[in-house]
Amino acid sequence: MRSSVLAALFAAAAGVSALQLDACPADRCGSPTAANACPLAPVLGASESGGSPEKLFVANESPRPARLLRVDETGAEQEHALLPPAGRLTLNTAQGVVWRARSLQAATGGLAASPTEGKLLMEHKVSPIRIEGCECPLRKAPACNRPPFRGYRTSWDPVVFENSSPHALELTWLDTDCEEALEIGASTVLPPFASVRFIATYGHTFRAHALGRSEGAPGALLRQHTIGDLLIPDCEEAAQAKAQGTGAVKEAEALVQVNAEASYAASTELLAANNALRLRLEVVRSSLRTAKNATHTAAIVASSSVSKAASVSAASDMLVALLAPAGGSVPGLW
């Protein structure tokens, strides 16, 4: 049984070598390209819940501030952060979550009335790295000839690979000048239409190869992926960006300043209310202490009066007993 499965896998690998595969897009071969134009409208819809945790690294390459928004499960956009030009942010997110970046300006010009009305700059859904039936220019690197890399490094940066092709393949980690095989279960083979999750590190580069090595070199390169930044591109026309960039930044800075002043005023008002409440509580506590002391003093006075009355009564009884003759009474005392 095992030999038949291996034979089928190697036959699939041979099929990859025999097929004339189309060339992969440059961004799937380790050469990311910036978008030339902004997306016209959102197309990814609502986020999906229940996905495995993942990190997302977002960098703003545009010359203007950009709002980063998370799309919830109902399709509504929730503002998450404001990224300045050249700003960068690390997000703890999950598979299936949709993120969008919007300009502070509306598509029709001028400042957007709300965060969701800004011009759309970028839209991204956290998804597995898909490996499809296309081929990249082969970059030869010898095998590292070490035990298979298990996928755990110095930090928690998950990555999920999904084999969307009908061919079995091998995943490797590019270790400077050689490639180290990744262990997938009990082997180093990722079957067709299967997926695998690794814990890696920002900056690591992975490759997917068709099965079969010749003279220590990997088979056809199907994909190369580096854990890196999701870019908010400068997708405005160069002339428009140059003409309006300074004004837009100033408007954004003014907006940030207004928000900061409003936050400071709200904080000051909240602090004053808190101080007033504390003062009222202190007055109530002082009144309670005064009332408690007064009650305690009254109790002491009352106890003292009762004690004095009891003492006088006892002294009178003793005097009567001393002065009265046997079986008689003392005249004038009753």
matplotlib code that plots the C-alpha trace (Angstrom):
import matplotlib.pyplot as plt

x = [0.0, 2.7, 4.7, 1.7, 1.1, 4.7, 4.5, 1.5, 3.2, 6.3, 4.1, 2.4, 5.8, 6.8, 3.6, 4.6, 8.0, 6.3, 3.6, 4.2, 3.2, 2.3, 4.6, 3.6, 2.9, 6.0, 4.6, 4.4, 8.0, 9.6, 9.3, 6.4, 5.1, 3.2, -0.3, -0.6, -4.1, -6.4, -9.1, -12.4, -14.5, -14.4, -14.8, -13.9, -17.0, -17.3, -14.7, -15.0, -14.9, -13.1, -9.8, -6.5, -4.4, -2.0, 0.1, -0.1, 2.6, 1.2, 3.4, 2.2, 4.2, 2.0, 3.0, -0.2, -1.7, -4.0, -6.7, -6.6, -10.0, -11.1, -14.2, -16.4, -18.5, -21.5, -19.4, -19.1, -15.8, -14.3, -11.5, -8.4, -5.4, -4.1, -0.8, 1.4, 3.5, 6.2, 4.3, 4.3, 2.0, 1.9, -1.6, -2.7, -5.4, -6.7, -7.3, -10.4, -10.3, -10.6, -8.6, -8.9, -6.9, -8.5, -7.3, -8.3, -9.6, -12.8, -12.8, -14.5, -11.9, -11.7, -11.6, -13.8, -16.9, -16.3, -13.5, -15.5, -15.9, -12.2, -10.8, -10.0, -6.2, -5.9, -8.0, -6.6, -8.1, -5.8, -5.6, -3.3, -0.3, -1.8, 0.5, -1.0, 0.0, 2.3, 6.1, 8.6, 12.1, 14.2, 16.7, 19.0, 20.1, 21.6, 20.0, 21.3, 21.6, 20.3, 17.4, 14.1, 13.2, 10.2, 9.0, 9.8, 12.1, 12.6, 9.2, 5.6, 4.8, 2.4, 2.2, -0.2, 0.6, -2.2, -1.4, -4.2, -2.6, -3.3, 0.4, 2.3, 5.1, 7.9, 8.3, 11.7, 13.2, 15.8, 18.7, 21.1, 22.6, 20.9, 17.4, 16.3, 13.3, 10.3, 8.9, 5.1, 3.8, 6.0, 7.4, 8.4, 5.7, 2.6, -0.2, -2.5, -5.2, -3.7, -2.5, 0.0, 0.7, 4.2, 5.4, 8.2, 9.8, 9.4, 11.8, 12.0, 11.7, 10.0, 9.9, 7.5, 9.0, 7.7, 8.8, 12.1, 15.6, 18.5, 22.0, 20.9, 18.9, 15.1, 12.5, 10.5, 9.9, 6.2, 6.2, 8.5, 7.1, 8.8, 7.0, 7.0, 4.9, 1.5, 2.0, -0.4, 0.7, 1.1, -1.7, -2.5, -1.3, 2.2, 1.2, -1.9, 0.1, 2.8, 0.3, -1.9, 0.4, 1.5, -2.1, -3.4, -0.7, -1.4, -5.2, -4.5, -2.2, -4.9, -7.5, -5.1, -4.6, -8.4, -8.9, -6.1, -7.5, -11.0, -9.5, -7.6, -10.8, -12.8, -10.1, -9.9, -13.7, -13.7, -10.9, -12.8, -15.9, -13.9, -12.4, -15.8, -17.1, -14.2, -14.8, -18.5, -17.5, -15.1, -17.8, -20.2, -17.4, -16.7, -20.4, -20.6, -17.5, -19.0, -22.3, -20.6, -18.5, -21.6, -23.5, -20.6, -20.3, -24.1, -23.8, -21.0, -22.9, -26.0, -24.1, -22.4, -25.8, -27.2, -24.1, -24.4, -28.1, -27.4, -24.6, -26.8, -29.6, -27.2, -25.7, -29.2, -30.1, -26.9, -27.7, -31.2, -29.9, -27.4, -29.7, -32.9, -33.5, -34.3, -37.7, -38.2, -37.8, -35.9, -38.2, -38.0, -36.4, -39.7]
y = [0.0, 2.4, 1.7, 2.3, 5.7, 6.7, 5.6, 7.7, 10.7, 10.3, 9.9, 13.2, 14.8, 13.4, 14.9, 18.3, 18.0, 16.8, 19.5, 22.8, 25.1, 28.7, 31.3, 32.5, 36.2, 38.0, 38.5, 34.7, 34.3, 36.5, 39.8, 41.8, 44.7, 47.8, 48.4, 51.0, 52.1, 52.1, 49.4, 51.0, 49.3, 46.6, 43.1, 40.8, 41.1, 40.4, 38.7, 35.0, 33.9, 30.9, 31.2, 30.2, 33.1, 34.9, 38.0, 40.7, 43.3, 46.5, 49.3, 52.6, 53.3, 56.2, 59.8, 60.4, 59.1, 56.1, 54.7, 51.0, 49.4, 45.9, 44.5, 42.6, 39.5, 41.7, 43.6, 46.8, 48.6, 49.3, 51.9, 50.3, 52.7, 55.7, 55.1, 58.1, 58.0, 55.3, 54.1, 50.4, 48.3, 44.6, 43.2, 40.1, 38.8, 35.5, 33.6, 34.9, 38.5, 41.3, 44.5, 47.7, 50.9, 54.2, 57.7, 60.6, 62.1, 61.1, 59.8, 63.0, 65.2, 67.0, 65.3, 62.3, 62.9, 59.5, 56.9, 54.5, 57.2, 57.7, 56.6, 52.8, 52.3, 48.6, 45.5, 42.3, 39.0, 37.0, 33.7, 30.7, 31.1, 29.2, 27.2, 26.7, 25.0, 27.6, 27.8, 30.5, 31.0, 28.4, 29.8, 26.9, 26.3, 23.1, 21.1, 21.9, 18.1, 18.6, 17.0, 18.5, 21.9, 21.6, 25.2, 26.7, 29.6, 32.6, 34.3, 33.5, 34.3, 31.7, 30.9, 28.6, 27.0, 25.5, 23.2, 24.2, 22.1, 18.5, 17.6, 16.7, 19.1, 19.8, 22.9, 24.2, 27.0, 29.2, 29.2, 31.8, 29.7, 26.3, 25.0, 23.0, 20.7, 21.3, 18.3, 17.8, 15.1, 12.0, 13.1, 16.2, 15.9, 18.2, 16.2, 17.8, 20.0, 19.8, 22.6, 22.9, 25.5, 26.5, 28.8, 30.8, 34.3, 37.6, 37.7, 34.0, 32.9, 29.7, 27.8, 25.2, 22.8, 20.0, 16.6, 15.2, 16.5, 16.0, 16.3, 17.8, 20.6, 21.0, 20.4, 23.1, 26.1, 26.7, 29.5, 31.6, 33.5, 35.7, 36.7, 40.4, 43.6, 44.0, 47.3, 50.2, 51.5, 55.0, 54.4, 58.0, 59.5, 61.0, 64.5, 64.6, 63.2, 65.8, 68.7, 67.8, 65.8, 68.7, 70.0, 66.5, 65.9, 69.3, 68.5, 65.1, 66.6, 69.2, 66.4, 64.4, 67.6, 68.2, 64.6, 64.9, 68.2, 66.6, 63.6, 65.9, 67.9, 64.7, 63.4, 66.7, 66.7, 63.1, 63.8, 66.8, 64.7, 62.0, 64.5, 65.9, 62.5, 61.7, 64.9, 64.1, 60.6, 62.1, 64.5, 61.5, 59.5, 62.5, 62.8, 59.1, 59.3, 62.3, 60.5, 57.4, 59.4, 61.2, 57.9, 56.4, 59.5, 59.4, 55.7, 56.4, 59.2, 57.1, 54.2, 56.5, 58.0, 54.5, 53.5, 56.7, 56.1, 52.5, 53.6, 56.2, 53.6, 51.1, 53.6, 54.6, 51.0, 50.5, 53.6, 52.5, 49.1, 50.7, 53.2, 51.2, 49.3, 45.7, 45.2, 49.0, 51.9, 55.2, 58.2, 60.8, 58.5, 57.3]
z = [0.0, 1.0, -2.2, -4.3, -2.7, -3.2, -6.8, -7.3, -5.8, -7.9, -11.0, -10.1, -9.8, -13.2, -14.5, -13.3, -15.1, -18.3, -18.3, -20.0, -17.0, -17.5, -15.9, -12.5, -11.8, -10.6, -7.1, -6.6, -7.5, -4.9, -6.8, -5.3, -7.5, -6.3, -7.5, -10.3, -9.4, -6.4, -6.3, -7.4, -4.8, -2.1, -3.5, -0.7, 1.4, 5.1, 7.3, 8.2, 11.9, 13.4, 11.5, 13.0, 14.6, 12.4, 12.3, 9.6, 9.0, 7.4, 5.9, 4.4, 1.3, 0.2, 0.8, 2.8, 6.1, 5.7, 7.9, 8.5, 9.0, 10.0, 8.3, 10.7, 10.1, 9.0, 6.4, 8.5, 8.6, 12.0, 12.2, 13.8, 13.3, 11.5, 9.7, 8.8, 5.7, 6.1, 9.2, 10.0, 12.3, 13.4, 13.7, 15.7, 13.4, 12.0, 8.8, 7.0, 8.4, 5.8, 6.2, 4.2, 4.0, 3.1, 2.4, 4.6, 1.4, -0.3, -3.8, -4.9, -3.2, 0.1, 3.5, 4.0, 6.2, 8.0, 8.0, 5.8, 3.1, 2.3, -1.0, -1.0, -1.1, -0.3, 0.5, 1.8, 3.2, 5.5, 3.6, 3.1, 0.7, -2.3, -4.5, -8.0, -11.2, -12.6, -12.7, -11.6, -13.1, -11.3, -8.8, -8.1, -4.5, -3.2, -0.5, 3.0, 3.8, 7.3, 9.2, 8.0, 9.4, 11.7, 11.3, 14.8, 15.1, 17.4, 17.2, 16.7, 13.0, 11.6, 7.9, 6.2, 2.8, 0.7, -2.3, -4.8, -7.6, -8.4, -7.9, -4.8, -3.9, -1.4, 0.7, 1.6, 3.7, 2.0, 4.4, 2.9, 0.1, 0.5, 0.9, 4.0, 3.6, 5.8, 7.7, 7.0, 9.3, 8.8, 5.5, 3.5, 0.9, 0.7, -1.0, -3.6, -2.2, 1.3, 3.6, 6.4, 9.1, 10.3, 13.0, 11.3, 11.6, 9.9, 6.9, 6.3, 2.7, 1.6, -1.7, -3.1, -5.6, -7.7, -6.4, -7.8, -7.4, -9.8, -8.6, -5.3, -6.9, -6.3, -9.0, -10.8, -8.6, -8.2, -5.7, -3.5, -0.5, 2.1, 5.3, 5.0, 4.9, 3.4, 1.5, 1.3, -2.1, -3.5, -6.0, -6.8, -10.0, -9.5, -10.5, -8.3, -5.4, -5.8, -6.2, -3.3, -1.0, 1.2, 1.7, 2.5, 5.1, 6.7, 6.7, 8.3, 10.9, 11.7, 12.0, 14.3, 16.4, 16.7, 17.8, 20.3, 21.7, 21.9, 23.7, 26.1, 26.9, 27.4, 29.7, 31.7, 32.1, 33.2, 35.7, 37.1, 37.5, 39.2, 41.6, 42.4, 43.1, 45.4, 47.3, 47.8, 49.0, 51.5, 52.8, 53.2, 55.0, 57.3, 58.1, 58.9, 61.1, 63.0, 63.4, 64.6, 67.1, 68.4, 68.8, 70.7, 73.0, 73.7, 74.6, 77.0, 78.6, 79.0, 80.4, 82.9, 84.0, 84.5, 86.5, 88.7, 89.4, 90.3, 92.7, 94.4, 94.9, 96.3, 98.7, 99.9, 100.5, 102.6, 104.7, 105.4, 106.4, 108.8, 110.4, 110.7, 114.0, 113.7, 112.2, 112.0, 109.7, 109.7, 110.1, 107.4, 104.7, 103.3]

ax = plt.figure().add_subplot(projection="3d")
ax.plot(x, y, z, "-o")
ax.set_aspect("equal")
plt.show()
